[in-house]
Amino acid sequence: MRKPNFENLKNRWPSTLVARQSVGEFSGGILNPRTMANFSSRGIGPKGCVRVGRQVAYDVDELIHWLQNRSELVDHDDEPDGSAPDQAIDG
């Protein structure tokens, strides 16, 4: 299983922390703040979580590491119907 490289996300981000409310922006829409809250409450979220009052943030390196461990590159051959993702199928 090949893993994607999310290190470029770190280079675009202006801080060493990502606020939970900003994980969608950080990840290009892959992550959702509510989902991240659920993962954290179940103990399966990224390590390095920081709480300041009611706000929660993730260490950028830990968030990238967590995201890479939960991800895999998908080849067109891996699609269930053999078609490329988002490709229209003519009937």
C-alpha positions as a Markdown table, in Angstrom:
| # | Residue | x | y | z |
|---|---|---|---|---|
| 1 | Met | 0.0 | 0.0 | 0.0 |
| 2 | Arg | 1.5 | 3.3 | -1.1 |
| 3 | Lys | 1.1 | 6.4 | 1.2 |
| 4 | Pro | 0.5 | 9.9 | 0.0 |
| 5 | Asn | 2.9 | 12.7 | 1.0 |
| 6 | Phe | 1.2 | 15.5 | 2.9 |
| 7 | Glu | 4.4 | 17.3 | 3.9 |
| 8 | Asn | 3.5 | 20.1 | 1.4 |
| 9 | Leu | 0.6 | 21.0 | 3.7 |
| 10 | Lys | 3.1 | 22.0 | 6.4 |
| 11 | Asn | 4.9 | 24.4 | 4.0 |
| 12 | Arg | 1.7 | 26.3 | 3.2 |
| 13 | Trp | 0.5 | 26.6 | 6.8 |
| 14 | Pro | 1.7 | 29.8 | 8.7 |
| 15 | Ser | 1.8 | 28.2 | 12.2 |
| 16 | Thr | 3.0 | 25.1 | 14.0 |
| 17 | Leu | -0.6 | 24.5 | 15.2 |
| 18 | Val | -3.8 | 23.9 | 13.3 |
| 19 | Ala | -7.0 | 24.9 | 15.2 |
| 20 | Arg | -9.6 | 22.2 | 15.1 |
| 21 | Gln | -12.0 | 24.6 | 13.4 |
| 22 | Ser | -9.4 | 25.1 | 10.6 |
| 23 | Val | -8.6 | 21.5 | 9.8 |
| 24 | Gly | -10.8 | 21.7 | 6.7 |
| 25 | Glu | -8.9 | 24.6 | 5.3 |
| 26 | Phe | -5.6 | 23.0 | 6.3 |
| 27 | Ser | -6.4 | 19.7 | 4.5 |
| 28 | Gly | -8.2 | 21.1 | 1.5 |
| 29 | Gly | -11.5 | 19.9 | 2.7 |
| 30 | Ile | -10.5 | 16.3 | 3.5 |
| 31 | Leu | -11.0 | 16.7 | 7.2 |
| 32 | Asn | -14.0 | 18.0 | 9.1 |
| 33 | Pro | -13.8 | 19.7 | 12.6 |
| 34 | Arg | -16.7 | 17.6 | 13.9 |
| 35 | Thr | -15.2 | 14.4 | 12.7 |
| 36 | Met | -11.9 | 15.3 | 14.3 |
| 37 | Ala | -13.7 | 16.0 | 17.6 |
| 38 | Asn | -15.3 | 12.6 | 17.4 |
| 39 | Phe | -12.0 | 10.9 | 16.7 |
| 40 | Ser | -10.4 | 12.7 | 19.6 |
| 41 | Ser | -13.2 | 11.7 | 22.0 |
| 42 | Arg | -12.7 | 8.1 | 20.9 |
| 43 | Gly | -9.0 | 8.3 | 21.4 |
| 44 | Ile | -8.2 | 7.8 | 17.7 |
| 45 | Gly | -7.3 | 11.3 | 16.8 |
| 46 | Pro | -3.9 | 12.8 | 16.2 |
| 47 | Lys | -1.4 | 12.9 | 19.1 |
| 48 | Gly | -0.1 | 16.3 | 20.2 |
| 49 | Cys | -3.6 | 17.9 | 20.7 |
| 50 | Val | -3.5 | 21.2 | 22.6 |
| 51 | Arg | -6.4 | 22.7 | 24.5 |
| 52 | Val | -6.5 | 26.4 | 25.4 |
| 53 | Gly | -9.8 | 27.1 | 27.2 |
| 54 | Arg | -12.5 | 25.7 | 24.9 |
| 55 | Gln | -10.3 | 25.8 | 21.8 |
| 56 | Val | -8.4 | 22.7 | 20.5 |
| 57 | Ala | -5.5 | 22.7 | 18.1 |
| 58 | Tyr | -3.3 | 20.0 | 16.6 |
| 59 | Asp | 0.5 | 20.0 | 16.2 |
| 60 | Val | 1.1 | 20.3 | 12.4 |
| 61 | Asp | 3.6 | 17.5 | 12.3 |
| 62 | Glu | 1.4 | 15.1 | 14.4 |
| 63 | Leu | -1.6 | 16.0 | 12.2 |
| 64 | Ile | 0.3 | 15.2 | 9.0 |
| 65 | His | 1.6 | 12.0 | 10.5 |
| 66 | Trp | -1.9 | 10.9 | 11.6 |
| 67 | Leu | -3.3 | 11.8 | 8.2 |
| 68 | Gln | -0.6 | 9.9 | 6.3 |
| 69 | Asn | -1.2 | 6.8 | 8.5 |
| 70 | Arg | -4.9 | 6.9 | 7.7 |
| 71 | Ser | -4.5 | 7.4 | 4.0 |
| 72 | Glu | -3.5 | 5.4 | 0.9 |
| 73 | Leu | -3.0 | 6.2 | -2.7 |
| 74 | Val | -5.7 | 4.7 | -4.9 |
| 75 | Asp | -4.9 | 3.6 | -8.4 |
| 76 | His | -7.6 | 3.5 | -11.1 |
| 77 | Asp | -7.3 | -0.3 | -11.0 |
| 78 | Asp | -8.3 | -0.2 | -7.3 |
| 79 | Glu | -11.7 | 1.4 | -8.0 |
| 80 | Pro | -14.6 | -1.1 | -7.4 |
| 81 | Asp | -15.9 | -0.9 | -11.0 |
| 82 | Gly | -12.4 | -0.4 | -12.6 |
| 83 | Ser | -13.2 | 3.1 | -13.7 |
| 84 | Ala | -11.3 | 6.2 | -12.9 |
| 85 | Pro | -12.6 | 8.3 | -10.0 |
| 86 | Asp | -15.2 | 10.9 | -11.0 |
| 87 | Gln | -15.2 | 9.5 | -14.5 |
| 88 | Ala | -18.6 | 9.5 | -16.2 |
| 89 | Ile | -19.7 | 6.1 | -17.5 |
| 90 | Asp | -21.7 | 6.1 | -20.7 |
| 91 | Gly | -24.5 | 3.6 | -20.6 |
